Amino acid sequence: MPPELPPLDEIRRVHLIAIAGTAMGSLACMLAARGLEVTGSDGDIYPPMSDQLRDAGIQVSKEQRRYGDTRRL
């Protein structure tokens, strides 16, 4: 069973896998707009999502991460 998540108001940083998709990319931009540090990973990323994520200050890596991997990208 995964560990319990902290309360939402205590979360400061998130990493989203498959961030270049419409839903995940939109979520990433909303979280960044709320002041969270957002990073993400995806196999390939193209405009317009790449432009939106860049404009929101979100760093995207091609390296995929597994659940529980806490390494900084």
N, C-alpha and C positions, 0 to 999 in steps of 0.2 A: 504494500500500500504506500502511495507517495506521501511525503511529509506534509503536514498541515501548512497551508499558505498563511502568510501574515495578513493582518487587516489591510484593506486596500489603501487606507490613508498612510500606511507605513511603507508602502512600496515606492521606491525611488528610481529603480532601474529595471528594465525588461529587455529580453532578447527574444525576437520573434523569428521562428523558422518559416520558410516559404513566404517571406515578407513581400515579394514582388507581385503576389496575387492581389486582386482587387480588394477583397475583404481584409486581408492581413495588412496590406499597405495603407488602407484607409484607417484601420485601427491604430497602426503605428503613428500616423500623422496626428490622430486625435490624442493619443497618449503624450506625444511630444508637445502638443499645444497646451496640455495640462501641466507641463513642467517636468515630466519624467525623462530620464536619460534612456533613449531607445536605440538599440542596435538590432541588426537582423542578418539573416543569411538566406540565400537562395541560389539555385544552380545557375540561372540566367536571369538577367534583369534588363528591361528595355524601356524606352519612353512609351507612354508618358509617366509610368510609375517611377522609373529611375529619376526623372526630373522632380517629381513631387517629393520623393524621399530625400533627395539632395537638398531641395529648397527648405525642407523641414529640419535639416541638420542631422539626418539619420545616417549613420555609417552602416553600409551593407557589405557583407563578406560573401564570397562564393563558398567558403567552408561551411559545411553543415555541422550542427551540434546535436548531441543526443541528450535526452532528458537527464537532468542531474549534473551535466557538465558545467562546472563553474569557472572554467578558464576564461580569461579576458581575451577577446579577439582584437 
